[in-house]
Amino acid sequence: MITGEKAYLELCQEVLEKGTVKGDRTNTGTYSVFGHQMRFNLQEGFPMLTTKRVPFRLIASELLWFIKGDSNIRYLLQHNNNIWNEWAFKKWVDSEQYDGPDMTDFGRRSLQDPDFNEEYVKQMGRFKQSILTDDTFAEQFGDLGSVYGKQWRAWRTTNNQTIDQLKEVIETIKVNPDSRRLIVSAWNPEDVPNMALPPCHTMFQFYVADGKLSCQLYQRSGDIFLGVPFNIASYALLTHLIAHECGLEVGDFIHTLGDAHIYSNHKEQVLTQLSREPKPFPTLKLNPEKLSVFDFDMEDLLLEGYDPYPTIKAPVAV
């Protein structure tokens, strides 16, 4: 079985050669396969792809945001992370408080119209500054509701109580590592209709054997070029953090995908990536003084020996 970065590149090759041409929510078009699995031995290095640069800072700050159970983008903006801005921005420009020019369908228009893009950048700058400096504004427009962090840390039950799934799983690993119920779910059917984007990485399960913690993620939908490299590194980092708290070594990260797709406007970028030979994975260092997953901050995470090929830019399908 092919593992590590070559498993990812094999997926890219398979989808380009054998994928079904399908339509999608964004009207971009994809090459798609259904059902694929990759395996990464975390003892062999931290799985940050090397055939293009992947931004560890964005991955780590987003994961810490999830772990904190936070659903407000203020924390992300404080760490210069803009990957969730558009959903909150839309809430503002659709509100009665918005006093700027029309921002209808801003995501697509900003990619196609340079004049509009200049205005979009200006209004987004106003929005971000208000989130960072105005508590009332941040509370009203910065919160994204039932996203990953809320489902992981405060799943709401039918009797209006909450379940801290992540904390319960960690405690179970400590006292009953052979449990087959070490599962966290982000897919809450009751909340899906009200979500801007229903969760793509829907559930994950842990497994303990020979003193090592492994994790398997099920992802219903995976943007192979832009999104999946983030997901690989994010769940590998989560596995390291939980293993650290539980006094375990890391084992494998297994990534199971439902609809695995390459957007049609990413094909040339994927071919460029496939032409590159993978390099050794870097090493992750955790602050040994931090004992709980919930106490880690960005300065407690260090990636050593990351020497990737240059970034390959590609448009985001919106």
QUIKAQUI-V172528 format. One record per backbone hydrogen bond with DSSP energy under -0.5 kcal/mol. NH is the residue of the N-H (numbers start at 1). CO is the residue of the C=O. Records with the same first field share a line. If there is no record, write none. Layout:
NH: CO, CO
//
This chain:
4: 39
6: 3
7: 4
8: 4
9: 5
10: 6
11: 7
12: 8
13: 9
14: 10
15: 11
16: 12
17: 13
18: 14
19: 15
20: 32
22: 20, 30
27: 24
30: 22
31: 262
32: 20
33: 260
35: 33, 258
36: 257
38: 255
40: 253
42: 40, 251
44: 41
45: 42
46: 282
48: 46
49: 47
56: 54
59: 55
60: 56
61: 57
62: 58
63: 59
64: 60
65: 61
66: 62
67: 63
68: 64
69: 66
70: 65
73: 142
75: 72
77: 73
78: 74
79: 75, 76
80: 77
81: 76
82: 80
85: 82
87: 84
88: 84
89: 85
90: 86
91: 87
92: 88
93: 89
94: 90
95: 92
98: 95
106: 103
109: 105
110: 106
111: 107, 108
112: 108, 109
113: 109
114: 112
117: 113
118: 114
119: 115
120: 116
121: 117
122: 118
123: 119
124: 120
125: 121
126: 122
127: 123
128: 124
129: 125
130: 126
131: 127
132: 128
133: 129
134: 130
135: 133
138: 134
139: 135
140: 136
141: 137
142: 137, 138
144: 71
147: 145
150: 147
151: 147
152: 148
153: 149
154: 150
155: 163
157: 161
160: 157
163: 155
165: 152, 163
166: 152
168: 164
169: 165
170: 166
171: 167
172: 168
173: 169
174: 170
175: 171
176: 172
179: 176
183: 181
184: 204
186: 202
187: 202
188: 186
189: 187
191: 188
192: 188
193: 189
194: 191
195: 192
202: 200, 218
203: 218
204: 184
205: 216
206: 182
207: 214
208: 177
209: 212
212: 209
213: 249
214: 207, 212
215: 252
216: 205
217: 254
218: 203
219: 217, 256
220: 200, 218
221: 200
222: 259
224: 222, 261
227: 223
228: 223
230: 227
231: 227
232: 228
233: 229
234: 230
235: 231
236: 232
237: 233
238: 234
239: 235
240: 236
241: 237
242: 238
243: 239
244: 240
245: 241
246: 242
247: 243, 244
248: 243
249: 211
251: 213
253: 40
254: 215, 252
255: 38, 253
256: 217, 254
257: 36, 255
258: 219
259: 220
260: 33, 258
261: 222, 259
262: 31
264: 29
266: 263
267: 264
270: 266
271: 267
272: 268
273: 269
274: 270
275: 271, 272
276: 273
282: 46
283: 304
285: 302
287: 300
288: 286
290: 287
291: 289
295: 292
296: 293
300: 297
301: 298
302: 285
304: 283, 302
307: 305
309: 50
313: 311
318: 316
//
